[in-house]
Amino acid sequence: MSMLRRRKPSEAEKKPPAPSQSDSSTSSSGAAAAPTEKEKEKDAAAAAGGRERKVRWSCIDNCCWLIGCICSVWWFLLFLYNAMPASFPQYVTEAITGPLPDPPGVKLAKEGLTARHPVVFVPGIVTGGLELWEGHQCADGLFRKRLWGGTFGEVYKRPLCWVEHMSLDNETGLDPQGIRVRPVTGLVAADYFAPGYFVWAVLIANLARIGYEEKTMYMAAYDWRLSFQNTEVRDQTLSRIKVNIELMVSTNGGKKVVVIPHSMGVLYFLHFMKWVEAPAPKGGGGGPNWCAKHIKAVMNIGGPFLGVPKAVTGLFSAEAKDVAVARAIAPGVLDSDLFGLQTLRHVMRMTRTWDSTMSMIPKGGDTIWGGLDWSPEEGYVCNTKKQKNNDSHVSQDVNAESDYQLHSANYGRIISFGKEDAVKGNNFAHSNASCREIWTEYHELGWGGIKAVTDYKVYTASSVLDLLHFVAPKMMQRGSAHFSYGIADNLDDPEYEHYKYWSNPLETKLPNAPDMEIYSMYGVGIPTERAYVYKLAPSAECNIPFQIDTSAEGGQDGSCLKGGVYLANGDETVPVLSAGYMCAKGWRGKTRFNPSGIKTYVREYDHAPPANLLEGRGTQSGAHVDIMGNFALIEDVIRVAAGATGEDLGGDQVYSDIFKWSEKVKLRI
């Protein structure tokens, strides 16, 4: 059997024999033909599937991935923010910029200053919270929820319902039927406009550092949509302010209050000072010496004493510089009927029911603001450089012409139509029937009226009133019953006892309070809207027919004309001329507007932007709202509240040409 066993092959036998030349060609051709047709199909399908899998990564996938990354980073940063010590942001900031100065309250507390005079805050337009007390069915679940201020969540959830409830009655200027929106009360009414965006909070916190608390601080909240007199008619707000001031004086040892109005609150408190002295029932019945007995000082911050040009554009076309830029970047979006939003028309419909906006139309006409060929700011040099600091000093009226290019801007022409516009056809409605709920008064004006507006070409501060009466007669009819914009010839004329004159400093006298002080405190060094170049908007049903011409440019680096807006010196909202003229000249010394000789002071704060993002909105800002966190301004306020006078502060602090411009205004004082 062993003979039958199979012999193991040797190593040489294991190797396959080398193919011959003839076999080589045969085997090579066989190898090429080795894959079958089925195998080829499988390979092709696999390759195609791989390519298909790569292509299937769509735009939606990219968007979801991006949103996921943003949300992940946001939650991670939020976690770090809540996990880190409260002092960590300050530590990082100091590591980058060096040690931060003490807040004014801490600094002055170390100097030994303590709370002395009670303080009254008067907020401006839009910065005070409003809440719902009664509404229509679409507002179910919003009882006593903020419609204005806070998170503004209802704007996104139910925008048309929000517009309906934020609007006032177009005939009376009061509540529409079935709607009651009322101001939030207490310090929380205007400490923050929205989460993280302070208004009064920083000032309140610094006052608390020297001993102030809620019983010595009072927020005079009011419904800023109403005309000033109507806040008393509907809510008795003026009476409440009077009673609270009397209570604070009596419970603080007879010490007079320091009143701090901001923005439109400056005009509101001017109205209050005349109302409180006027006999009842039209006034508060306090008598001619009420202000002298109860008020130490009025420290006006960013006050539009003589109005602001941007109030005109807001009423005329529901826009200002920022809105005009947005319309230029995305033409037609804000005017579009997409999703039924019609944003600008709804904004115009709502804001034209707010009578308070008419309080800020420029006052004094061409005498104050200039005419067709002149303006007080004539020769102003537009500053294209950013200030690095704002050391406190009194500057001289010096123009550094070597540093900046001079471009002559005629600011007296508040509205001008620059280009020859030709719009074919007439698509504007002649009644409100086709425009449904977004109707504005333009649709009663008709195409002939719209063409007449553009044909007039140029509007100064005097003729702009005629323009507004022409394009918005119902609105201006209401406004004319509550506000006036002229210059009084004889302030002793009984005509000027009417409440519509009380918020115009050119048509009323200051109180008989020679020991009282009035401050005008505002930011400078920021380009501020002063005049506008307009054009006809593309014709469309229910459209606003006019818009700022953003293509209008000055053509020079130092030009004051940017994007259809002539810019002057100011705080980004109020030009220097409006904020400073009354305290620089109109009320300076004994004048017919200030017969008792109340001392006035001009305190300007040169704008210095934050050095980095960690500084937030900065501590040296001169911007209209951000100035409320300006350390130098807060220090001035605290010192006066603690007993100092304007002379103790150093008198005037001026960086602009306000005194030179005031001399150019030929007003009998």
Secondary structure as a PSIPRED ss2 file (coil, helix, strand):
# PSIPRED VFORMAT (PSIPRED V4.0)

   1 M C   1.000  0.000  0.000
   2 S H   0.000  1.000  0.000
   3 M H   0.000  1.000  0.000
   4 L H   0.000  1.000  0.000
   5 R C   1.000  0.000  0.000
   6 R C   1.000  0.000  0.000
   7 R C   1.000  0.000  0.000
   8 K C   1.000  0.000  0.000
   9 P C   1.000  0.000  0.000
  10 S C   1.000  0.000  0.000
  11 E H   0.000  1.000  0.000
  12 A H   0.000  1.000  0.000
  13 E H   0.000  1.000  0.000
  14 K H   0.000  1.000  0.000
  15 K C   1.000  0.000  0.000
  16 P C   1.000  0.000  0.000
  17 P C   1.000  0.000  0.000
  18 A C   1.000  0.000  0.000
  19 P C   1.000  0.000  0.000
  20 S C   1.000  0.000  0.000
  21 Q H   0.000  1.000  0.000
  22 S H   0.000  1.000  0.000
  23 D H   0.000  1.000  0.000
  24 S H   0.000  1.000  0.000
  25 S H   0.000  1.000  0.000
  26 T H   0.000  1.000  0.000
  27 S H   0.000  1.000  0.000
  28 S H   0.000  1.000  0.000
  29 S H   0.000  1.000  0.000
  30 G H   0.000  1.000  0.000
  31 A H   0.000  1.000  0.000
  32 A H   0.000  1.000  0.000
  33 A C   1.000  0.000  0.000
  34 A C   1.000  0.000  0.000
  35 P C   1.000  0.000  0.000
  36 T C   1.000  0.000  0.000
  37 E H   0.000  1.000  0.000
  38 K H   0.000  1.000  0.000
  39 E H   0.000  1.000  0.000
  40 K H   0.000  1.000  0.000
  41 E H   0.000  1.000  0.000
  42 K H   0.000  1.000  0.000
  43 D H   0.000  1.000  0.000
  44 A H   0.000  1.000  0.000
  45 A H   0.000  1.000  0.000
  46 A H   0.000  1.000  0.000
  47 A H   0.000  1.000  0.000
  48 A H   0.000  1.000  0.000
  49 G H   0.000  1.000  0.000
  50 G H   0.000  1.000  0.000
  51 R H   0.000  1.000  0.000
  52 E H   0.000  1.000  0.000
  53 R H   0.000  1.000  0.000
  54 K H   0.000  1.000  0.000
  55 V H   0.000  1.000  0.000
  56 R C   1.000  0.000  0.000
  57 W C   1.000  0.000  0.000
  58 S C   1.000  0.000  0.000
  59 C H   0.000  1.000  0.000
  60 I H   0.000  1.000  0.000
  61 D H   0.000  1.000  0.000
  62 N H   0.000  1.000  0.000
  63 C H   0.000  1.000  0.000
  64 C H   0.000  1.000  0.000
  65 W H   0.000  1.000  0.000
  66 L H   0.000  1.000  0.000
  67 I H   0.000  1.000  0.000
  68 G H   0.000  1.000  0.000
  69 C H   0.000  1.000  0.000
  70 I H   0.000  1.000  0.000
  71 C H   0.000  1.000  0.000
  72 S H   0.000  1.000  0.000
  73 V H   0.000  1.000  0.000
  74 W H   0.000  1.000  0.000
  75 W H   0.000  1.000  0.000
  76 F H   0.000  1.000  0.000
  77 L H   0.000  1.000  0.000
  78 L H   0.000  1.000  0.000
  79 F H   0.000  1.000  0.000
  80 L H   0.000  1.000  0.000
  81 Y H   0.000  1.000  0.000
  82 N H   0.000  1.000  0.000
  83 A H   0.000  1.000  0.000
  84 M C   1.000  0.000  0.000
  85 P C   1.000  0.000  0.000
  86 A C   1.000  0.000  0.000
  87 S C   1.000  0.000  0.000
  88 F H   0.000  1.000  0.000
  89 P H   0.000  1.000  0.000
  90 Q H   0.000  1.000  0.000
  91 Y H   0.000  1.000  0.000
  92 V H   0.000  1.000  0.000
  93 T H   0.000  1.000  0.000
  94 E H   0.000  1.000  0.000
  95 A H   0.000  1.000  0.000
  96 I H   0.000  1.000  0.000
  97 T H   0.000  1.000  0.000
  98 G C   1.000  0.000  0.000
  99 P C   1.000  0.000  0.000
 100 L C   1.000  0.000  0.000
 101 P C   1.000  0.000  0.000
 102 D C   1.000  0.000  0.000
 103 P C   1.000  0.000  0.000
 104 P H   0.000  1.000  0.000
 105 G H   0.000  1.000  0.000
 106 V H   0.000  1.000  0.000
 107 K H   0.000  1.000  0.000
 108 L H   0.000  1.000  0.000
 109 A H   0.000  1.000  0.000
 110 K H   0.000  1.000  0.000
 111 E C   1.000  0.000  0.000
 112 G C   1.000  0.000  0.000
 113 L C   1.000  0.000  0.000
 114 T C   1.000  0.000  0.000
 115 A C   1.000  0.000  0.000
 116 R C   1.000  0.000  0.000
 117 H C   1.000  0.000  0.000
 118 P C   1.000  0.000  0.000
 119 V E   0.000  0.000  1.000
 120 V E   0.000  0.000  1.000
 121 F E   0.000  0.000  1.000
 122 V E   0.000  0.000  1.000
 123 P C   1.000  0.000  0.000
 124 G C   1.000  0.000  0.000
 125 I C   1.000  0.000  0.000
 126 V C   1.000  0.000  0.000
 127 T C   1.000  0.000  0.000
 128 G C   1.000  0.000  0.000
 129 G C   1.000  0.000  0.000
 130 L E   0.000  0.000  1.000
 131 E E   0.000  0.000  1.000
 132 L E   0.000  0.000  1.000
 133 W E   0.000  0.000  1.000
 134 E E   0.000  0.000  1.000
 135 G C   1.000  0.000  0.000
 136 H C   1.000  0.000  0.000
 137 Q H   0.000  1.000  0.000
 138 C H   0.000  1.000  0.000
 139 A H   0.000  1.000  0.000
 140 D C   1.000  0.000  0.000
 141 G C   1.000  0.000  0.000
 142 L C   1.000  0.000  0.000
 143 F C   1.000  0.000  0.000
 144 R C   1.000  0.000  0.000
 145 K C   1.000  0.000  0.000
 146 R E   0.000  0.000  1.000
 147 L E   0.000  0.000  1.000
 148 W E   0.000  0.000  1.000
 149 G C   1.000  0.000  0.000
 150 G C   1.000  0.000  0.000
 151 T C   1.000  0.000  0.000
 152 F C   1.000  0.000  0.000
 153 G H   0.000  1.000  0.000
 154 E H   0.000  1.000  0.000
 155 V H   0.000  1.000  0.000
 156 Y H   0.000  1.000  0.000
 157 K H   0.000  1.000  0.000
 158 R C   1.000  0.000  0.000
 159 P H   0.000  1.000  0.000
 160 L H   0.000  1.000  0.000
 161 C H   0.000  1.000  0.000
 162 W H   0.000  1.000  0.000
 163 V H   0.000  1.000  0.000
 164 E H   0.000  1.000  0.000
 165 H H   0.000  1.000  0.000
 166 M H   0.000  1.000  0.000
 167 S C   1.000  0.000  0.000
 168 L C   1.000  0.000  0.000
 169 D C   1.000  0.000  0.000
 170 N C   1.000  0.000  0.000
 171 E C   1.000  0.000  0.000
 172 T C   1.000  0.000  0.000
 173 G C   1.000  0.000  0.000
 174 L C   1.000  0.000  0.000
 175 D C   1.000  0.000  0.000
 176 P C   1.000  0.000  0.000
 177 Q C   1.000  0.000  0.000
 178 G C   1.000  0.000  0.000
 179 I C   1.000  0.000  0.000
 180 R E   0.000  0.000  1.000
 181 V E   0.000  0.000  1.000
 182 R E   0.000  0.000  1.000
 183 P E   0.000  0.000  1.000
 184 V C   1.000  0.000  0.000
 185 T C   1.000  0.000  0.000
 186 G C   1.000  0.000  0.000
 187 L H   0.000  1.000  0.000
 188 V H   0.000  1.000  0.000
 189 A H   0.000  1.000  0.000
 190 A C   1.000  0.000  0.000
 191 D C   1.000  0.000  0.000
 192 Y E   0.000  0.000  1.000
 193 F E   0.000  0.000  1.000
 194 A E   0.000  0.000  1.000
 195 P C   1.000  0.000  0.000
 196 G C   1.000  0.000  0.000
 197 Y E   0.000  0.000  1.000
 198 F E   0.000  0.000  1.000
 199 V C   1.000  0.000  0.000
 200 W C   1.000  0.000  0.000
 201 A H   0.000  1.000  0.000
 202 V H   0.000  1.000  0.000
 203 L H   0.000  1.000  0.000
 204 I H   0.000  1.000  0.000
 205 A H   0.000  1.000  0.000
 206 N H   0.000  1.000  0.000
 207 L H   0.000  1.000  0.000
 208 A H   0.000  1.000  0.000
 209 R H   0.000  1.000  0.000
 210 I C   1.000  0.000  0.000
 211 G C   1.000  0.000  0.000
 212 Y C   1.000  0.000  0.000
 213 E C   1.000  0.000  0.000
 214 E H   0.000  1.000  0.000
 215 K H   0.000  1.000  0.000
 216 T H   0.000  1.000  0.000
 217 M E   0.000  0.000  1.000
 218 Y E   0.000  0.000  1.000
 219 M E   0.000  0.000  1.000
 220 A C   1.000  0.000  0.000
 221 A C   1.000  0.000  0.000
 222 Y C   1.000  0.000  0.000
 223 D C   1.000  0.000  0.000
 224 W C   1.000  0.000  0.000
 225 R C   1.000  0.000  0.000
 226 L C   1.000  0.000  0.000
 227 S C   1.000  0.000  0.000
 228 F H   0.000  1.000  0.000
 229 Q H   0.000  1.000  0.000
 230 N H   0.000  1.000  0.000
 231 T H   0.000  1.000  0.000
 232 E H   0.000  1.000  0.000
 233 V H   0.000  1.000  0.000
 234 R H   0.000  1.000  0.000
 235 D H   0.000  1.000  0.000
 236 Q C   1.000  0.000  0.000
 237 T H   0.000  1.000  0.000
 238 L H   0.000  1.000  0.000
 239 S H   0.000  1.000  0.000
 240 R H   0.000  1.000  0.000
 241 I H   0.000  1.000  0.000
 242 K H   0.000  1.000  0.000
 243 V H   0.000  1.000  0.000
 244 N H   0.000  1.000  0.000
 245 I H   0.000  1.000  0.000
 246 E H   0.000  1.000  0.000
 247 L H   0.000  1.000  0.000
 248 M H   0.000  1.000  0.000
 249 V H   0.000  1.000  0.000
 250 S H   0.000  1.000  0.000
 251 T C   1.000  0.000  0.000
 252 N C   1.000  0.000  0.000
 253 G C   1.000  0.000  0.000
 254 G C   1.000  0.000  0.000
 255 K C   1.000  0.000  0.000
 256 K C   1.000  0.000  0.000
 257 V E   0.000  0.000  1.000
 258 V E   0.000  0.000  1.000
 259 V E   0.000  0.000  1.000
 260 I E   0.000  0.000  1.000
 261 P E   0.000  0.000  1.000
 262 H E   0.000  0.000  1.000
 263 S C   1.000  0.000  0.000
 264 M H   0.000  1.000  0.000
 265 G H   0.000  1.000  0.000
 266 V H   0.000  1.000  0.000
 267 L H   0.000  1.000  0.000
 268 Y H   0.000  1.000  0.000
 269 F H   0.000  1.000  0.000
 270 L H   0.000  1.000  0.000
 271 H H   0.000  1.000  0.000
 272 F H   0.000  1.000  0.000
 273 M H   0.000  1.000  0.000
 274 K H   0.000  1.000  0.000
 275 W H   0.000  1.000  0.000
 276 V H   0.000  1.000  0.000
 277 E H   0.000  1.000  0.000
 278 A C   1.000  0.000  0.000
 279 P C   1.000  0.000  0.000
 280 A C   1.000  0.000  0.000
 281 P C   1.000  0.000  0.000
 282 K C   1.000  0.000  0.000
 283 G C   1.000  0.000  0.000
 284 G C   1.000  0.000  0.000
 285 G C   1.000  0.000  0.000
 286 G C   1.000  0.000  0.000
 287 G C   1.000  0.000  0.000
 288 P C   1.000  0.000  0.000
 289 N C   1.000  0.000  0.000
 290 W H   0.000  1.000  0.000
 291 C H   0.000  1.000  0.000
 292 A H   0.000  1.000  0.000
 293 K H   0.000  1.000  0.000
 294 H H   0.000  1.000  0.000
 295 I E   0.000  0.000  1.000
 296 K E   0.000  0.000  1.000
 297 A E   0.000  0.000  1.000
 298 V E   0.000  0.000  1.000
 299 M E   0.000  0.000  1.000
 300 N E   0.000  0.000  1.000
 301 I E   0.000  0.000  1.000
 302 G C   1.000  0.000  0.000
 303 G C   1.000  0.000  0.000
 304 P C   1.000  0.000  0.000
 305 F C   1.000  0.000  0.000
 306 L C   1.000  0.000  0.000
 307 G C   1.000  0.000  0.000
 308 V C   1.000  0.000  0.000
 309 P H   0.000  1.000  0.000
 310 K H   0.000  1.000  0.000
 311 A H   0.000  1.000  0.000
 312 V H   0.000  1.000  0.000
 313 T H   0.000  1.000  0.000
 314 G H   0.000  1.000  0.000
 315 L H   0.000  1.000  0.000
 316 F H   0.000  1.000  0.000
 317 S H   0.000  1.000  0.000
 318 A C   1.000  0.000  0.000
 319 E C   1.000  0.000  0.000
 320 A C   1.000  0.000  0.000
 321 K H   0.000  1.000  0.000
 322 D H   0.000  1.000  0.000
 323 V H   0.000  1.000  0.000
 324 A H   0.000  1.000  0.000
 325 V H   0.000  1.000  0.000
 326 A H   0.000  1.000  0.000
 327 R H   0.000  1.000  0.000
 328 A H   0.000  1.000  0.000
 329 I H   0.000  1.000  0.000
 330 A C   1.000  0.000  0.000
 331 P C   1.000  0.000  0.000
 332 G C   1.000  0.000  0.000
 333 V C   1.000  0.000  0.000
 334 L C   1.000  0.000  0.000
 335 D C   1.000  0.000  0.000
 336 S C   1.000  0.000  0.000
 337 D C   1.000  0.000  0.000
 338 L H   0.000  1.000  0.000
 339 F H   0.000  1.000  0.000
 340 G H   0.000  1.000  0.000
 341 L C   1.000  0.000  0.000
 342 Q C   1.000  0.000  0.000
 343 T H   0.000  1.000  0.000
 344 L H   0.000  1.000  0.000
 345 R H   0.000  1.000  0.000
 346 H H   0.000  1.000  0.000
 347 V H   0.000  1.000  0.000
 348 M H   0.000  1.000  0.000
 349 R H   0.000  1.000  0.000
 350 M H   0.000  1.000  0.000
 351 T H   0.000  1.000  0.000
 352 R C   1.000  0.000  0.000
 353 T C   1.000  0.000  0.000
 354 W C   1.000  0.000  0.000
 355 D H   0.000  1.000  0.000
 356 S H   0.000  1.000  0.000
 357 T H   0.000  1.000  0.000
 358 M H   0.000  1.000  0.000
 359 S H   0.000  1.000  0.000
 360 M H   0.000  1.000  0.000
 361 I C   1.000  0.000  0.000
 362 P C   1.000  0.000  0.000
 363 K C   1.000  0.000  0.000
 364 G C   1.000  0.000  0.000
 365 G H   0.000  1.000  0.000
 366 D H   0.000  1.000  0.000
 367 T H   0.000  1.000  0.000
 368 I H   0.000  1.000  0.000
 369 W H   0.000  1.000  0.000
 370 G C   1.000  0.000  0.000
 371 G C   1.000  0.000  0.000
 372 L C   1.000  0.000  0.000
 373 D C   1.000  0.000  0.000
 374 W C   1.000  0.000  0.000
 375 S C   1.000  0.000  0.000
 376 P C   1.000  0.000  0.000
 377 E C   1.000  0.000  0.000
 378 E C   1.000  0.000  0.000
 379 G C   1.000  0.000  0.000
 380 Y C   1.000  0.000  0.000
 381 V C   1.000  0.000  0.000
 382 C C   1.000  0.000  0.000
 383 N C   1.000  0.000  0.000
 384 T C   1.000  0.000  0.000
 385 K C   1.000  0.000  0.000
 386 K C   1.000  0.000  0.000
 387 Q C   1.000  0.000  0.000
 388 K C   1.000  0.000  0.000
 389 N C   1.000  0.000  0.000
 390 N C   1.000  0.000  0.000
 391 D C   1.000  0.000  0.000
 392 S C   1.000  0.000  0.000
 393 H C   1.000  0.000  0.000
 394 V C   1.000  0.000  0.000
 395 S C   1.000  0.000  0.000
 396 Q C   1.000  0.000  0.000
 397 D C   1.000  0.000  0.000
 398 V C   1.000  0.000  0.000
 399 N C   1.000  0.000  0.000
 400 A C   1.000  0.000  0.000
 401 E C   1.000  0.000  0.000
 402 S C   1.000  0.000  0.000
 403 D C   1.000  0.000  0.000
 404 Y C   1.000  0.000  0.000
 405 Q C   1.000  0.000  0.000
 406 L C   1.000  0.000  0.000
 407 H C   1.000  0.000  0.000
 408 S C   1.000  0.000  0.000
 409 A C   1.000  0.000  0.000
 410 N C   1.000  0.000  0.000
 411 Y C   1.000  0.000  0.000
 412 G C   1.000  0.000  0.000
 413 R C   1.000  0.000  0.000
 414 I C   1.000  0.000  0.000
 415 I E   0.000  0.000  1.000
 416 S E   0.000  0.000  1.000
 417 F E   0.000  0.000  1.000
 418 G C   1.000  0.000  0.000
 419 K C   1.000  0.000  0.000
 420 E C   1.000  0.000  0.000
 421 D C   1.000  0.000  0.000
 422 A C   1.000  0.000  0.000
 423 V C   1.000  0.000  0.000
 424 K C   1.000  0.000  0.000
 425 G C   1.000  0.000  0.000
 426 N C   1.000  0.000  0.000
 427 N C   1.000  0.000  0.000
 428 F C   1.000  0.000  0.000
 429 A C   1.000  0.000  0.000
 430 H C   1.000  0.000  0.000
 431 S C   1.000  0.000  0.000
 432 N C   1.000  0.000  0.000
 433 A C   1.000  0.000  0.000
 434 S C   1.000  0.000  0.000
 435 C C   1.000  0.000  0.000
 436 R H   0.000  1.000  0.000
 437 E H   0.000  1.000  0.000
 438 I H   0.000  1.000  0.000
 439 W C   1.000  0.000  0.000
 440 T C   1.000  0.000  0.000
 441 E C   1.000  0.000  0.000
 442 Y H   0.000  1.000  0.000
 443 H H   0.000  1.000  0.000
 444 E H   0.000  1.000  0.000
 445 L H   0.000  1.000  0.000
 446 G H   0.000  1.000  0.000
 447 W H   0.000  1.000  0.000
 448 G H   0.000  1.000  0.000
 449 G H   0.000  1.000  0.000
 450 I H   0.000  1.000  0.000
 451 K H   0.000  1.000  0.000
 452 A H   0.000  1.000  0.000
 453 V H   0.000  1.000  0.000
 454 T H   0.000  1.000  0.000
 455 D H   0.000  1.000  0.000
 456 Y H   0.000  1.000  0.000
 457 K C   1.000  0.000  0.000
 458 V E   0.000  0.000  1.000
 459 Y E   0.000  0.000  1.000
 460 T C   1.000  0.000  0.000
 461 A C   1.000  0.000  0.000
 462 S C   1.000  0.000  0.000
 463 S H   0.000  1.000  0.000
 464 V H   0.000  1.000  0.000
 465 L H   0.000  1.000  0.000
 466 D H   0.000  1.000  0.000
 467 L H   0.000  1.000  0.000
 468 L H   0.000  1.000  0.000
 469 H H   0.000  1.000  0.000
 470 F H   0.000  1.000  0.000
 471 V H   0.000  1.000  0.000
 472 A C   1.000  0.000  0.000
 473 P H   0.000  1.000  0.000
 474 K H   0.000  1.000  0.000
 475 M H   0.000  1.000  0.000
 476 M H   0.000  1.000  0.000
 477 Q H   0.000  1.000  0.000
 478 R H   0.000  1.000  0.000
 479 G H   0.000  1.000  0.000
 480 S H   0.000  1.000  0.000
 481 A C   1.000  0.000  0.000
 482 H C   1.000  0.000  0.000
 483 F C   1.000  0.000  0.000
 484 S C   1.000  0.000  0.000
 485 Y C   1.000  0.000  0.000
 486 G C   1.000  0.000  0.000
 487 I C   1.000  0.000  0.000
 488 A C   1.000  0.000  0.000
 489 D C   1.000  0.000  0.000
 490 N C   1.000  0.000  0.000
 491 L C   1.000  0.000  0.000
 492 D C   1.000  0.000  0.000
 493 D C   1.000  0.000  0.000
 494 P H   0.000  1.000  0.000
 495 E H   0.000  1.000  0.000
 496 Y H   0.000  1.000  0.000
 497 E H   0.000  1.000  0.000
 498 H C   1.000  0.000  0.000
 499 Y H   0.000  1.000  0.000
 500 K H   0.000  1.000  0.000
 501 Y H   0.000  1.000  0.000
 502 W C   1.000  0.000  0.000
 503 S C   1.000  0.000  0.000
 504 N C   1.000  0.000  0.000
 505 P C   1.000  0.000  0.000
 506 L C   1.000  0.000  0.000
 507 E C   1.000  0.000  0.000
 508 T C   1.000  0.000  0.000
 509 K C   1.000  0.000  0.000
 510 L C   1.000  0.000  0.000
 511 P C   1.000  0.000  0.000
 512 N C   1.000  0.000  0.000
 513 A C   1.000  0.000  0.000
 514 P C   1.000  0.000  0.000
 515 D C   1.000  0.000  0.000
 516 M C   1.000  0.000  0.000
 517 E E   0.000  0.000  1.000
 518 I E   0.000  0.000  1.000
 519 Y E   0.000  0.000  1.000
 520 S E   0.000  0.000  1.000
 521 M E   0.000  0.000  1.000
 522 Y E   0.000  0.000  1.000
 523 G E   0.000  0.000  1.000
 524 V E   0.000  0.000  1.000
 525 G C   1.000  0.000  0.000
 526 I E   0.000  0.000  1.000
 527 P E   0.000  0.000  1.000
 528 T E   0.000  0.000  1.000
 529 E E   0.000  0.000  1.000
 530 R E   0.000  0.000  1.000
 531 A E   0.000  0.000  1.000
 532 Y E   0.000  0.000  1.000
 533 V E   0.000  0.000  1.000
 534 Y E   0.000  0.000  1.000
 535 K E   0.000  0.000  1.000
 536 L E   0.000  0.000  1.000
 537 A C   1.000  0.000  0.000
 538 P C   1.000  0.000  0.000
 539 S C   1.000  0.000  0.000
 540 A C   1.000  0.000  0.000
 541 E C   1.000  0.000  0.000
 542 C C   1.000  0.000  0.000
 543 N C   1.000  0.000  0.000
 544 I C   1.000  0.000  0.000
 545 P C   1.000  0.000  0.000
 546 F E   0.000  0.000  1.000
 547 Q E   0.000  0.000  1.000
 548 I E   0.000  0.000  1.000
 549 D C   1.000  0.000  0.000
 550 T C   1.000  0.000  0.000
 551 S C   1.000  0.000  0.000
 552 A C   1.000  0.000  0.000
 553 E C   1.000  0.000  0.000
 554 G C   1.000  0.000  0.000
 555 G C   1.000  0.000  0.000
 556 Q C   1.000  0.000  0.000
 557 D C   1.000  0.000  0.000
 558 G C   1.000  0.000  0.000
 559 S C   1.000  0.000  0.000
 560 C C   1.000  0.000  0.000
 561 L E   0.000  0.000  1.000
 562 K E   0.000  0.000  1.000
 563 G C   1.000  0.000  0.000
 564 G C   1.000  0.000  0.000
 565 V E   0.000  0.000  1.000
 566 Y E   0.000  0.000  1.000
 567 L E   0.000  0.000  1.000
 568 A E   0.000  0.000  1.000
 569 N E   0.000  0.000  1.000
 570 G E   0.000  0.000  1.000
 571 D E   0.000  0.000  1.000
 572 E C   1.000  0.000  0.000
 573 T C   1.000  0.000  0.000
 574 V C   1.000  0.000  0.000
 575 P E   0.000  0.000  1.000
 576 V H   0.000  1.000  0.000
 577 L H   0.000  1.000  0.000
 578 S H   0.000  1.000  0.000
 579 A H   0.000  1.000  0.000
 580 G H   0.000  1.000  0.000
 581 Y H   0.000  1.000  0.000
 582 M H   0.000  1.000  0.000
 583 C H   0.000  1.000  0.000
 584 A H   0.000  1.000  0.000
 585 K H   0.000  1.000  0.000
 586 G H   0.000  1.000  0.000
 587 W C   1.000  0.000  0.000
 588 R C   1.000  0.000  0.000
 589 G C   1.000  0.000  0.000
 590 K C   1.000  0.000  0.000
 591 T E   0.000  0.000  1.000
 592 R C   1.000  0.000  0.000
 593 F C   1.000  0.000  0.000
 594 N E   0.000  0.000  1.000
 595 P C   1.000  0.000  0.000
 596 S C   1.000  0.000  0.000
 597 G C   1.000  0.000  0.000
 598 I C   1.000  0.000  0.000
 599 K E   0.000  0.000  1.000
 600 T E   0.000  0.000  1.000
 601 Y E   0.000  0.000  1.000
 602 V E   0.000  0.000  1.000
 603 R E   0.000  0.000  1.000
 604 E E   0.000  0.000  1.000
 605 Y E   0.000  0.000  1.000
 606 D E   0.000  0.000  1.000
 607 H C   1.000  0.000  0.000
 608 A C   1.000  0.000  0.000
 609 P C   1.000  0.000  0.000
 610 P C   1.000  0.000  0.000
 611 A C   1.000  0.000  0.000
 612 N C   1.000  0.000  0.000
 613 L H   0.000  1.000  0.000
 614 L H   0.000  1.000  0.000
 615 E H   0.000  1.000  0.000
 616 G C   1.000  0.000  0.000
 617 R C   1.000  0.000  0.000
 618 G C   1.000  0.000  0.000
 619 T C   1.000  0.000  0.000
 620 Q C   1.000  0.000  0.000
 621 S C   1.000  0.000  0.000
 622 G C   1.000  0.000  0.000
 623 A C   1.000  0.000  0.000
 624 H C   1.000  0.000  0.000
 625 V C   1.000  0.000  0.000
 626 D H   0.000  1.000  0.000
 627 I H   0.000  1.000  0.000
 628 M H   0.000  1.000  0.000
 629 G H   0.000  1.000  0.000
 630 N C   1.000  0.000  0.000
 631 F H   0.000  1.000  0.000
 632 A H   0.000  1.000  0.000
 633 L H   0.000  1.000  0.000
 634 I H   0.000  1.000  0.000
 635 E H   0.000  1.000  0.000
 636 D H   0.000  1.000  0.000
 637 V H   0.000  1.000  0.000
 638 I H   0.000  1.000  0.000
 639 R H   0.000  1.000  0.000
 640 V H   0.000  1.000  0.000
 641 A H   0.000  1.000  0.000
 642 A C   1.000  0.000  0.000
 643 G C   1.000  0.000  0.000
 644 A C   1.000  0.000  0.000
 645 T C   1.000  0.000  0.000
 646 G H   0.000  1.000  0.000
 647 E H   0.000  1.000  0.000
 648 D H   0.000  1.000  0.000
 649 L H   0.000  1.000  0.000
 650 G C   1.000  0.000  0.000
 651 G C   1.000  0.000  0.000
 652 D C   1.000  0.000  0.000
 653 Q E   0.000  0.000  1.000
 654 V C   1.000  0.000  0.000
 655 Y C   1.000  0.000  0.000
 656 S C   1.000  0.000  0.000
 657 D C   1.000  0.000  0.000
 658 I H   0.000  1.000  0.000
 659 F H   0.000  1.000  0.000
 660 K H   0.000  1.000  0.000
 661 W H   0.000  1.000  0.000
 662 S H   0.000  1.000  0.000
 663 E H   0.000  1.000  0.000
 664 K H   0.000  1.000  0.000
 665 V C   1.000  0.000  0.000
 666 K C   1.000  0.000  0.000
 667 L C   1.000  0.000  0.000
 668 R C   1.000  0.000  0.000
 669 I C   1.000  0.000  0.000
